Amino acid sequence: MSNATVAELAAQIQQLSPDDRHELLRLLMVDSDDGDQDADEAWRNEIVRRVKAIRNGEAAIRALQEDWRE
């Protein structure tokens, strides 16, 4: 998509009603969320891995304030 096309779209978006802009934003967000499913799953897996490590005694939890004092 060329910059002129993006500029044209931006100008058209500015002419939309607030409700229509909100709907457009919602549609764009839903569309962009589809690509993040792999990232979401990777984060979920990492969280599960870390919780298991803590429960198994393989990792320890430190308060965030401890890091600030060092």
Secondary structure, DSSP 8 states (H G I E B T S, - for coil): --HHHHHHHHHHHHTS-HHHHHHHHHHHHHHHHGGGHHHHHHHHHHHHHHHHHHHTTSS----HHHHHH-
